[in-house]
């Protein structure tokens, strides 16, 4: 494998990592976990669950993009 193709793979991986970092900074912070009222506590838990699911979906998409950049001969 030539060094230029390895360099291009690394550059693409670094761009994806930078995009992920940027997305994480833009994401709103999770609400506090303390529950003072039952209805508010339920809403907080539902929001945390939703935001965590979205985070997992973003990570899965980024991992798939990164894996698509790796040549197939490097997979067992």
SULFEN-V347156 format. One record per pair of residues at least 6 apart in sequence whose C-alpha atoms are under 8 Angstrom apart, sorted by the first residue. I is the first residue (numbers start at 1). J is the second residue. Records with the same first field share a line. If there is no record, write none. Layout:
I->J + J
This chain:
9->69 + 70
12->66 + 69
13->66
16->62 + 66
20->59 + 62
30->48
31->44 + 48
32->44
33->41 + 44 + 45
34->41
35->41
